Amino acid sequence: MRRNYFFGFLAVLAISLLVLYWDLSRTNFNALLASSKNINYGFIILILLVILCTYFCEAAILFVLSGKQKFIDLLHFYRVPLIQALFNAITPMATGGQPAQLIALKQMKIEVGPASSLLLMKFIIYQLVVFFAYIWAFLTGHQLLGEMNHFNIIIAISFLIHMSTIIFLLFGMFARNLLKKIGAFIFKLGIRFISAEKVANFQTAFDQQVDEYYRESQKLFQHKKRLIISFILTCIQLTLFYSVPFLTIKALNLSGSWLELVQLNILVVLFMAIVPIPGASGGAELGFQALFKFFVKNSAQLVMGMFIWRFATYFFGMLLGVIAWLIRPKKES
């Protein structure tokens, strides 16, 4: 693992430990001990199984989109989302996940071109499903936003950023010429700051990327059965992931609305996506407290719940990713 990734891991660990220490310093130790004795470990196991299922769904999506038939390929694909989880976790704004997936696919003897296309198709489907999840959360959970106070502005900014990404994707699929014109206009504005030659190079590279994206999106539409199955699997994957806070509440032997917790979790994940620190450290814990304060009144239970949630959704994936990175599949011709 490269040095910058190692430093990213240390940064995540340090910030998470600082946040945990800060919360523990303000929490009665006897109350924390009492809360730990009241944990339902059956739900802890269920949470970890749910996380494993989310990775399986992601592996199955790659398997379906690739058109492969052998069961061993599905097992090899399971390694890819685990490696993605590791490198997403230790790089700012999850920038390391995509390159790491390419390396994992290359280790399966899938060339860079087809591997890039495969990941791009999965990314398109994922972003569209996430977009609909955000819209659903805003429309059905808007009353919850009024209770989140200072998080509202950040969530709104996050939503606008994600909306821009979705619009860009849709333009690339259905209006690539218009997208190229918009790009050309923006690049022309850049002539004031950099040379015309560099602007022309940027424009050429941008147009090539748009054309490649368009070609891959059209390939996706040609395989309607694969497309439908991948959409269903992505919906299952996200539903399972967004349900983890509800299961965490149940692990603490507390009650809460599954619907409200899913709605709030979608909004918190939306906020976490723009925290420019590896693993959204600090922001994730802060978002968790904003999410759970409606259901957990005891500070000791809040700390315990935060630890369970953070381990399941973050550190568990990192540990699995390290194992997956070390165990390489047998290369097949």
C-alpha positions in Angstrom: 0.0 0.0 0.0 1.4 3.4 -1.0 2.5 5.8 1.7 -0.3 8.4 1.0 -2.9 5.6 1.5 -1.2 4.6 4.8 -1.3 8.2 6.0 -5.0 8.4 5.0 -5.6 5.3 7.1 -3.8 6.9 10.1 -5.7 10.1 9.6 -9.0 8.3 9.7 -8.0 6.3 12.8 -6.7 9.4 14.6 -9.8 11.5 14.0 -12.2 8.7 14.8 -10.4 8.0 18.0 -10.4 11.7 18.9 -14.1 12.0 18.4 -14.7 8.8 20.4 -12.4 10.1 23.2 -14.3 13.4 23.2 -17.6 11.6 23.6 -16.3 9.1 26.2 -14.9 12.0 28.3 -18.4 13.4 28.5 -20.1 10.1 29.2 -20.6 8.4 32.6 -18.5 5.2 32.5 -21.0 3.2 34.6 -23.8 4.2 32.3 -21.7 3.2 29.3 -20.9 -0.2 31.0 -24.6 -0.7 31.7 -25.4 0.1 28.0 -22.9 -2.5 26.8 -24.5 -5.2 28.9 -27.8 -4.4 27.3 -26.7 -4.9 23.7 -28.5 -7.5 21.6 -25.7 -9.3 20.0 -28.0 -11.1 17.6 -28.6 -7.8 15.9 -24.9 -7.0 15.8 -24.4 -10.3 13.9 -27.3 -9.3 11.6 -25.8 -5.9 10.9 -22.5 -7.5 9.8 -24.4 -10.0 7.6 -26.3 -7.1 6.1 -23.1 -5.3 5.2 -21.7 -8.5 3.7 -24.9 -8.7 1.6 -24.4 -5.1 0.3 -21.0 -6.1 -1.0 -22.5 -9.3 -2.5 -25.1 -7.2 -4.4 -22.3 -4.9 -5.7 -20.3 -8.0 -6.8 -23.4 -9.5 -8.5 -24.0 -6.2 -10.4 -20.5 -6.4 -11.8 -21.0 -10.1 -12.6 -24.3 -9.4 -14.4 -23.0 -6.4 -16.4 -19.9 -8.4 -17.4 -22.0 -11.1 -19.0 -19.9 -13.8 -17.4 -21.5 -17.2 -16.5 -19.1 -19.1 -14.2 -19.8 -19.0 -10.5 -16.1 -18.6 -9.7 -16.2 -15.3 -11.5 -18.9 -14.1 -9.1 -16.6 -15.0 -6.2 -13.7 -13.1 -7.8 -16.0 -10.1 -8.3 -16.9 -10.1 -4.6 -13.3 -9.0 -4.0 -13.8 -5.8 -6.0 -16.3 -3.9 -3.8 -14.2 -4.9 -0.7 -11.1 -3.3 -2.2 -13.2 -0.3 -3.2 -14.4 0.0 0.4 -10.8 0.0 1.7 -9.6 2.7 -0.7 -12.7 4.8 -0.5 -12.2 4.8 3.2 -8.6 6.0 3.2 -8.7 8.7 0.5 -10.4 12.1 0.6 -13.9 12.1 -0.8 -13.5 8.4 -1.7 -11.3 9.2 -4.7 -9.2 6.1 -4.4 -12.1 3.6 -4.9 -12.3 3.7 -8.6 -8.6 3.2 -9.4 -8.4 0.4 -6.9 -11.3 -1.4 -8.6 -9.6 -1.1 -11.9 -6.5 -2.8 -10.4 -8.7 -5.5 -8.9 -10.4 -6.2 -12.3 -7.0 -6.2 -14.0 -5.9 -8.9 -11.6 -8.8 -10.9 -12.9 -7.3 -10.5 -16.4 -10.0 -8.0 -17.5 -8.3 -5.4 -19.6 -8.3 -1.7 -18.7 -10.8 -0.7 -21.4 -13.5 -3.3 -20.7 -12.9 -2.8 -16.9 -13.4 0.9 -17.2 -16.6 0.4 -19.2 -17.9 -2.1 -16.6 -17.2 0.3 -13.7 -18.7 3.2 -15.6 -21.9 1.3 -16.3 -22.2 0.4 -12.6 -21.5 4.0 -11.6 -24.3 5.3 -13.9 -26.8 2.8 -12.4 -25.7 3.6 -8.9 -25.9 7.4 -9.3 -29.4 7.2 -10.8 -30.7 5.0 -8.0 -29.0 7.2 -5.3 -30.6 10.3 -7.0 -34.1 8.8 -6.7 -33.3 7.9 -3.1 -32.4 11.5 -2.4 -35.5 12.8 -4.0 -37.6 10.3 -2.1 -36.0 11.3 1.2 -36.5 15.0 0.5 -40.2 14.5 -0.5 -41.2 12.1 2.3 -38.9 13.3 5.0 -38.9 17.0 4.6 -40.4 17.5 8.0 -37.3 15.9 9.5 -35.1 18.6 8.0 -36.7 21.1 10.2 -35.4 19.3 13.2 -31.8 19.1 11.9 -31.2 22.8 12.3 -27.7 23.8 11.1 -27.3 20.6 9.0 -29.9 21.9 6.6 -27.6 24.2 4.6 -24.9 21.6 4.3 -27.4 19.0 3.2 -28.9 21.4 0.6 -25.4 22.1 -0.8 -24.6 18.4 -0.9 -27.9 17.8 -2.7 -27.1 20.5 -5.3 -23.6 18.9 -5.9 -25.2 15.5 -6.4 -27.9 17.0 -8.6 -25.2 18.6 -10.8 -23.5 15.2 -11.1 -26.8 13.5 -12.2 -27.6 16.3 -14.7 -24.1 15.8 -16.1 -24.7 12.1 -16.5 -28.0 12.5 -18.1 -26.6 15.1 -20.5 -23.9 12.7 -21.4 -26.4 9.9 -22.2 -29.1 11.9 -24.0 -27.6 15.3 -25.1 -23.8 14.9 -25.5 -23.6 17.6 -28.2 -25.2 20.1 -25.9 -22.8 19.0 -23.1 -19.8 19.5 -25.4 -21.1 23.0 -26.2 -21.4 23.8 -22.5 -17.9 22.5 -22.0 -16.5 24.6 -24.8 -18.1 27.7 -23.3 -16.6 27.0 -19.9 -13.2 26.3 -21.4 -13.3 29.5 -23.4 -13.6 31.4 -20.1 -10.5 29.7 -19.0 -8.4 31.3 -21.8 -8.1 34.4 -19.5 -6.2 32.3 -17.0 -4.2 29.7 -19.0 -2.9 29.5 -22.5 -5.1 28.8 -25.5 -3.1 25.6 -26.3 -3.9 24.1 -22.9 -7.5 25.1 -23.2 -7.7 23.3 -26.5 -6.1 20.2 -25.0 -8.6 20.2 -22.1 -11.4 20.6 -24.6 -10.2 17.7 -26.7 -9.8 15.5 -23.7 -13.3 16.5 -22.4 -14.9 15.7 -25.7 -13.3 12.3 -25.8 -14.5 11.5 -22.4 -18.0 12.6 -23.3 -18.0 10.4 -26.4 -16.7 7.4 -24.5 -19.3 7.9 -21.8 -22.0 8.2 -24.4 -20.9 5.0 -26.2 -20.8 3.0 -22.9 -24.2 4.3 -21.8 -25.7 3.2 -25.2 -24.2 -0.3 -24.7 -25.9 -0.3 -21.3 -29.3 0.3 -23.0 -28.7 -2.5 -25.5 -28.7 -5.0 -22.6 -32.1 -4.3 -21.1 -32.2 -7.5 -19.0 -28.8 -6.8 -17.5 -29.9 -3.2 -16.9 -33.1 -4.2 -15.1 -31.4 -6.8 -12.9 -28.6 -4.4 -12.0 -31.1 -1.7 -11.1 -32.9 -4.1 -8.8 -29.7 -5.3 -7.2 -28.6 -1.7 -6.6 -32.0 -0.9 -5.0 -31.5 -3.9 -2.7 -27.9 -2.9 -1.9 -28.9 0.6 -0.9 -32.0 -0.4 1.0 -29.8 -2.8 3.1 -27.1 -0.2 3.7 -29.6 2.6 4.6 -31.3 0.1 7.1 -28.1 -0.3 9.3 -29.1 2.6 11.6 -32.5 0.9 12.3 -30.7 -2.3 13.1 -28.3 -0.4 15.3 -31.2 1.0 17.3 -32.6 -2.5 17.7 -29.1 -3.8 18.8 -29.3 -1.2 21.6 -32.8 -2.6 22.5 -34.4 0.7 21.6 -37.4 1.4 19.4 -37.5 3.6 16.3 -39.3 4.0 12.9 -37.5 2.2 10.1 -38.9 4.7 7.6 -37.7 7.7 9.5 -34.2 6.2 10.2 -33.8 5.4 6.5 -34.8 8.9 5.5 -32.4 10.5 8.0 -29.6 8.1 7.0 -29.9 9.0 3.3 -29.6 12.7 4.3 -26.6 12.1 6.6 -24.8 10.0 3.9 -25.5 12.9 1.5 -23.8 15.2 4.0 -20.9 12.8 4.5 -20.2 12.6 0.8 -18.7 16.2 0.7 -16.6 16.0 3.8 -13.0 16.3 2.3 -11.3 14.0 4.8 -10.6 10.3 4.4 -13.7 8.4 5.4 -15.5 11.6 6.2 -13.9 11.3 9.6 -15.4 13.8 12.1 -18.2 14.6 9.8 -19.5 11.0 9.9 -19.6 10.9 13.7 -21.2 14.4 13.8 -23.8 13.2 11.3 -24.5 10.1 13.3 -25.2 12.1 16.4 -27.5 14.3 14.4 -29.2 11.2 13.1 -29.6 9.3 16.4 -30.4 12.1 18.8 -34.1 11.7 17.8 -34.1 8.1 19.0 -31.4 7.9 21.7 -31.7 10.1 24.7 -29.0 8.5 26.8 -25.5 9.8 25.9 -23.9 6.4 26.8 -26.3 4.7 24.3 -25.5 7.3 21.7 -21.7 6.6 22.0 -22.3 2.9 21.9 -24.6 3.2 18.9 -22.1 5.4 17.1 -19.3 2.8 17.7 -21.5 0.0 16.3 -22.6 2.0 13.3 -19.2 3.3 12.5 -17.5 -0.1 12.8 -20.1 -1.8 10.7 -20.3 0.7 7.9 -16.7 1.7 7.8 -14.0 -0.2 9.7 -15.5 -3.6 8.9 -15.3 -2.9 5.2 -11.7 -1.7 5.7 -10.7 -4.9 7.4 -12.3 -7.0 4.7 -10.7 -4.8 2.1 -7.2 -5.4 3.5 -7.9 -9.2 3.4 -9.2 -9.0 -0.2 -6.2 -6.9 -1.3 -3.8 -9.5 0.1 -5.6 -12.6 -1.4 -5.4 -12.4 -5.2 -7.6 -14.6 -7.4 -6.1 -17.2 -9.7 -5.8 -15.6 -13.1 -7.8 -17.3 -15.8 -7.3 -17.0 -19.6 
